[in-house]
Amino acid sequence: MLKFHDYNFAGKKALVRVDFNVPLDENKKVTDDTRIRAALPTINKILNDGGSAILMSHLGRPKGKVDMEFSLKPAADKLSELLNGKQVIMANDCIGEDACNKAKALQPGQILLLENLRFHKEEEAGDEGFSKCLADLGDVYVDDAFGTAHRAHASTTVVAKFFPKDKLFGYLMEEEITHLNKVLKSSEKPFTAIIGGAKVSDKVGIIENLMQKADYILIGGAMAYTFIKAQGGKTGKSLVEDDKLDLAKQLLEEARTRGVKIMLPADSVIANEFNKDATPSVAKSNDIPDTMMGLDIGPEAIKDYQDILLKSKTILWNGPMGVFEWDNFANGTKDIAHAVADATTSNGAYSLIGGGDSVAAIHKFKLADKVSYISTGGGAMLEYLEGITLPGIKAILN
């Protein structure tokens, strides 16, 4: 397989799949440029070699129709700013006359950003004709969009077949795969996975796969109450997937068989309604009053989890411990974030954070520089950790 660092882009037009699916405010300004920054090393290498970059991405869900609410123009402006004012040429479509003419005229050192791929329904359908139109714009294909690697779309998978000898991962994709493999294939023990979020059903695959590798799995978020109810606990009005109680029992039993310790929160911060201003109190997680619901892990649970994290050598975190966006129910996520940071900076643990809410929490509590790696992929990271071969990765390796 071609290595990005070794490839010489001189005189080449590199067709690069990036992930510029970034949040915008009401004035169409980028509010979080993390994904654009993540693409900079790849773009700079291409330009510094004497090549040109033709960037393609999606933004939002325009449902296969042109909708300028989802234009990539704000991303072009932000990229230009991050490149110290360098011009980013914008095409008015991702295929067609304007895109072809601008790609043809592109000179070494220049950047062209194609308009939103999802303005065409053929993108998500993985249409081969649409993929060929994209492929005709460049000489070499670079996939640097880990966040979309789990989608078999035209620009992430099908387009690669038109570059049998000139297709490769960008720096970001290489880095993501390296860090995820460090957790899955060469993790140092003890290995602790922190799994949070609302639903057990969303995390079954990752829990099952991690049971083969982890020593501890710490459960947080609303999904904890499905496990607790499955064990006969009283969970009040907490969010519970009643149709997944048997599944939760099976997972707990499998963990016992494998000698993996699945930890459930001993206590919870509870309230009588799902409201940021609701008055918090604390109860045992298996004895929540009928009128109350669990919205965060409690102080005893925090202490239990901290003790395990501080003796861990590998830590994976996916999913918050509670409704961390609300101050009354943020302590669990905040304290666990600090414990992960402490384990990393003081005890030499390797820590990988992934998934939108976990990443948002690490940034909210200003700890991004105190963990080992923050993944840019939510769904892609989850599927990779489940042991699934992602279509976007397979397309380059084949």
HELIX and SHEET records of a PDB file:
HELIX    1   1 PHE A    4  ASP A    6  5                                   3    
HELIX    2   2 THR A   34  ASP A   49  1                                  16    
HELIX    3   3 MET A   68  PHE A   70  5                                   3    
HELIX    4   4 LYS A   73  LEU A   82  1                                  10    
HELIX    5   5 GLU A   97  ALA A  105  1                                   9    
HELIX    6   6 LEU A  117  PHE A  119  5                                   3    
HELIX    7   7 LYS A  121  ALA A  125  1                                   5    
HELIX    8   8 GLU A  128  ALA A  135  1                                   8    
HELIX    9   9 PHE A  146  THR A  148  5                                   3    
HELIX   10  10 VAL A  158  PHE A  162  5                                   5    
HELIX   11  11 TYR A  171  LYS A  185  1                                  15    
HELIX   12  12 VAL A  200  LEU A  210  1                                  11    
HELIX   13  13 MET A  223  ALA A  230  1                                   8    
HELIX   14  14 ASP A  242  LYS A  244  5                                   3    
HELIX   15  15 LEU A  245  ARG A  258  1                                  14    
HELIX   16  16 PRO A  299  LEU A  309  1                                  11    
HELIX   17  17 ASP A  327  PHE A  329  5                                   3    
HELIX   18  18 ASN A  331  ASN A  347  1                                  17    
HELIX   19  19 GLY A  356  LYS A  364  1                                   9    
HELIX   20  20 ALA A  368  LYS A  370  5                                   3    
HELIX   21  21 GLY A  379  LEU A  385  1                                   7    
HELIX   22  22 PRO A  391  LEU A  397  1                                   7    
SHEET    1   A 6 VAL A  88  MET A  90  0                                        
SHEET    2   A 6 ILE A 111  LEU A 113  1                                        
SHEET    3   A 6 SER A  52  MET A  56  1                                        
SHEET    4   A 6 LYS A  13  ARG A  17  1                                        
SHEET    5   A 6 VAL A 140  ASP A 143  1                                        
SHEET    6   A 6 LYS A 167  PHE A 169  1                                        
SHEET    1   B 6 LYS A 261  MET A 263  0                                        
SHEET    2   B 6 TYR A 216  ILE A 219  1                                        
SHEET    3   B 6 PHE A 191  ILE A 195  1                                        
SHEET    4   B 6 THR A 314  ASN A 318  1                                        
SHEET    5   B 6 TYR A 350  ILE A 353  1                                        
SHEET    6   B 6 TYR A 373  ILE A 374  1                                        
SHEET    1   C 2 LYS A 234  THR A 235  0                                        
SHEET    2   C 2 ASP A 287  ILE A 288  1                                        
SHEET    1   D 3 SER A 281  LYS A 284  0                                        
SHEET    2   D 3 ASP A 267  ALA A 271 -1                                        
SHEET    3   D 3 MET A 293  ILE A 297 -1                                        
END                                                                             
